[in-house]
Structures are given as C-alpha cells and as structure tokens.
Amino acid sequence: MSSQSKEMEYKIIGVSSGLHWYHWLVISLSLLLTFGAYYVTERQTNLKIANQFGFQSQQIVELVQERMIRYEEALWAGVSALKMFPHDAARADWRTFSTSLQIDQRFPGINGIGVIHYVPPEKLSNYLSWQRSSLDDYAIHPEHVEPEYWPITYIEPQAENRRAVGLDMAHEINRYTAAKKARNTHLANITGPITLVQDDQRTPGFLFYAPWYSSGQPSDQYGETNGDFKGLVYAPFIMFKLMDGTLKNVNRLVNFSIYDGDTLLYTELDSNSENLDPDPLFQREITLELYGRVWRFSLQSTELFRAQQSYAQPFIILFGGLVIDVLLFVVFFILARSNRNAIEYAHKATANLKLRTEELEQTSYSLQQKNRDLEEANSELDQFAFVASHDLKAPLRGINQLAQWIEEDSEGALTETTYSHLNLMKSRISRLERLLNDLLIYSRVGRNDELTSSVNVVSMIDDIFHLLNHDSRFSLTVEGPDEEVITMVTPLEQIIRNLIGNAMKHHDQETGNIAITVSQSPQSLHFEVSDDGPGIPAEHQEKVFELFHTLRPRDQVEGSGLGLSIIKKILDRYHCAYQIQSDGQRGLTFSFAWPIGMQPQNTKDDAKDQS
C-alpha cells in the first residue's frame, strides 16, 4: 500500500461518528439560557406580586389616616364655630352647626360630634344651672375623685347618643389622659381603647378630641379661671362602624387587624371575614403614629389576591426553551447520523482505493491513471468535508427561521401576555446585538496608537449632541474655550458620545438638561459633564464601571451596561484622572482630564500626498 493511501485511511478512521463537543456546547448554552430566563422571569413575577401587596397594604393604612384627617377637620370646624358665636353656644346653636355639617353623608363611620366643657369646681353650680335651663334632667356622671370636671355638654345626633350626655371624661383614665394631653399640647388627640356608653354591643372604640381656646371675655360657667382653655370638641367612634365607613370589606385584596398596643381594636383576620386566606401569600405589619397613639396594622393577602396572580409566564418561557433545546438536539442528531453514513461511505471508498492501489503496484502500466483516480477521490473527500462543515451551520439558521414561523403561524391566536413574551424575545435579541457591538469596541480599545489632530472641542461636543438628540428631548449648555487644540480626537469623541448617550438613556423624565464645562491648562483639558437625571448612590459609584453593570433592571435600560466600562478603559489607557459626583438622589457630574498639546500626526493618505 502506498503512503498516501495509508494517510487517507488514518484521516477517515479518525473522524468521530457521534455528536462533537461543539454540538454539546451549543445545547448546554441553550439550556443554560432557558433556565436563566426562567429564573429571572420567576423572580420578576414574584417581585411584581410582592410590590402589588405592598401597595395595597400601604393604601389601606393611608386611607385610614386620610379619613382621620377629615374627621380632625370636622372637629376644628366645630372649634371655629364655638369661637364665632357672639354668646355662649346653647344646645340649639350646636344642633344647627351639626345639621349644617351633614356628618351622616360627609363623614361616614362617625358616631356624632359634640362639645365637652372644662368646668373647675368653683364654676360647677353655675354650669349645672345653665345646662338645666335647656335640659331639665341634665346631670354630670359618674362620680370620681378628680379635682375638675370634663362633662359632655352637647352631642349630635342627641337621640342616638343620649346616654353620653353629662358623661364626665375625668372618671376613666384613657378618656381623662387624652383630654389633658389635648389641652396641654394644643393638638388633636385620640384616646386609648374604650367602650362607648352608647354602644350596646360593648365593642372597642375611642374618642377624638380637638382643644378649644378663646381669649375673649371669661365665662363664669365653664373654662379656666386664669387661662384661655374652654374645653374640647370631640367625636366618639365605634371601631367596626369606622372601618365599615372607611374600608368596607368587599372584594378587597388585603385583610387586616388594628391594635392599639396589645389591645385589638378591629379585625378581619377571622373565619367570618370575606375572602380570608388561611395560608396567605404575603403578610406584613405597619405601625402608624396617629394623634398621640400608635396603631399597629397587621395585614395579609386574601384569596381574591391569590386568584388574581398569574405565574404562567416563567413556565411558558421554560417550556418554550426546552422545546427549542429538544429540536436543536434532534437537528444535531440527524446531522451526526448523516455524517456517520458519509464516514462509512468514505471507509468503503478507502477500501476500494486500497485495492486499486495494490493492483497499481502490480502493474506499472496503469499506475498514472490510478493515481489520477486517487487524486479525484481525495478532491471529492475535501469537497465533502467542506459541505459537511457548511451544513453544521444550518441548524442555527433553522432555529431563527423556526422562531419566525412560530410567530407567523400564531398571528392572531396568541394572548396579549404571549405577545409580550415575543416582544421580550425581540428586545433580548436587540440587546444582544448592542452588547456584541459594545464588546467589540471594548476589546479594540488600546489595540492601536491613536493619531492626533487639531479639533475645536466645543464644536465637536455640539455635533455629537445634535446627532444623539434626534427627538429633541434634551437641551445642552456648553462652556469652554472656542479654539483649536491638538489631541487624540477619536477616543475623546467616544467618551463624550457615551457620556451624553448615558445621560439620555438613563434619564427618567420627558425632558432633561445636560451641561458640559471645559477648562484648559497647558497640558490637558478638564471636562465636567452634568445632567439632571437620577443620581448614583455613593455605594454604587465604583460598581457602575464594571462590565454589564446597570442600576436599573435591564428591561428598563436601552444600553448594554458597557458605556462607562469603555470610558474607564480609555481613560486608564491614557492615565487620565476621573471621578463621579452625585448626592444619590438627583443629578450626576462626571469629570475627567484629557491630554492635549501633542504634535499632530499625519494619516497614511496625508503622507502619500506630501510625498
């Protein structure tokens, strides 16, 4: 056998007939991408649901707080009314005010609105005579040992609150403590948990006080003898009525309980509550400082909240990715099988060539013809190897075509959620293209020595800005020397373009302002590029220079996360100082130095022209 035939046989036998390592690499990377997309989507879905629960919980607390502010306004309106009366307000006067206030329609959940007069012992007799002139059986009750009286004088509507008329706040510690606190602080206050005398169900409630002061003529019937304090305008509340008027439990996504200290004021977390979820998805506690008391809200998600959540998106992505991976494996398997058949054919061809070569060795007459046949066979094998290598790229093109067919065949039949998934896929492909371009730029930084030339920096900045500001969302202010300098123009343009582009892409408003200040020293230019977009917290100001690092989720940012990395690499290449300045809330300033004053270098074309 000739040495050429033996070499051909060894080459063919050495070809693997199964899947190659690069087939398995592509499949492994595809699986990794599938599970990565599933993990990211699942986290985003869970975060979205958690944020929804947080919003609903905060909204409940804010609604309670807002309703209490409205009640406070009603109390202060009562204080103003008492000050405006030209005489001591009588029971009829207060009834007229209460009727005009329309508490039933405008303040649902309130039990009434009334007046508590402060009565020192020396004025008690006059006070009782004054009240019994309009209400024969008026009496202060119950008895107590305190040296002063805080009786409820008026309460409207009086019919529903008749048992509260004459009730002295000094007889019970929670009522009395909050009353004195309102007097001493001049602020509205609420009592600790109490049971209203007019509540037959004996459920938790509280009183809401607003202090009443008047610097007019002192009264011999009520009020401080040597001071301006007259009493309180108050409103009684039964807790479950307040909640029914504020947050009626119908089709709500969150149930809650309210505690004052360890005392339960109101609860929806029992078996009788609508849509109660015995195993809630989310729970949290929120404390609210409210008019001298601390209310603790214990909140949890309902069955309706659970029913409205959808976890389908991550599983759709996982299933679709696995289907593509299976199809990819099938394509590779078919190609490998075709390759194996070709190898078997090559083995047979080699055996025939071996036999023919042995015959050629026996007869020198046909040796030249046989050699030509062998060369033709070798050429065919080379052609086969080229075709086989080319066909290995076909599965990748097929995957792209397959994705297009799926979109075309499913047009009009997909849900809005699935269309959003397709848009997500397209955006990921677009981001990959931008990432590859930026990676190429990043890899080329510092490969070649940059040529220097003369440039007007202010004009260059203005040209770059107008190129990027295609939708005219931003305004630019440039301050600097309007003159030519000698420097490396190309990398400087790249830095300015990336800084302006970052300010535009990461801005969170419809419009924005960019300001660039350029100052010159003998050997360098000093740039300050500022914008009024989101700031960068101090703890992230070093991390933003890392590859692929963004402060916001990738789906909310157009860039690849390489802009500042490219800038850093260029500046490090030429040993330029730079820094980021930001308060972390609003606005960002990136400053850096850039060398100037080098001799201008001619390009190859210029050199040819000069020669």
Buried (B, 14 or more C-beta within 10 A) or exposed (E): EBEBBEEBBEBBEEBEEEBBEEBEEBBEEBBEBBBEBBEBBBEBBBEEBBEBBBEBBBBBBEEBEEBBEEBBEBBBBBBEBBBEEEEBBBBEBBBBBBEEBEBEEEBBBBBBBBBBBBBBEEBBEBBBEBBEEEBEEBEBEEEBEEEBBBBBBBBBBBEEBEBBBBBBBBBBEBBBBBBBBBBEEEBBBBBBBBBBBBBEEEBBBBBBBBBBBBEEEBBEBBBBEEEEBBBBBBBBBBBBBBBBBBBEBEEBBBBBBBBBEEEBBBBBBEEEBBBBBEEBBBBBEBEBEBBBBEBBBBBBBBBBBBEEBEEEBBEBBBEBBBEBBEBBBEBBEEBBEEBBEBBEEBBEBBEEBBEBBEEBEEEEEEBEEBBEBBEEBBEEBEEBBEEBEEEBEEBEEBBEEBBEEBBEEEEEEBEEEBEEBBEBBEEBEEBEEBBEEBBEBBEEBBEEEBBBBEBBBBEBBBEBBEEBBEEEEBEBEBEBEEEEBBBBBEBBBBBBBBBBBBBBBBBEEEEBBBBBBBEBEEEBBBBBBBBBBBBBEEEBBEEBBEBEBBBEEBEEBEBBBBBBBBBBBBBEEBEBEBEBBBEBEEBBBBBBBBBBEBEEBEEEEEEEEEE
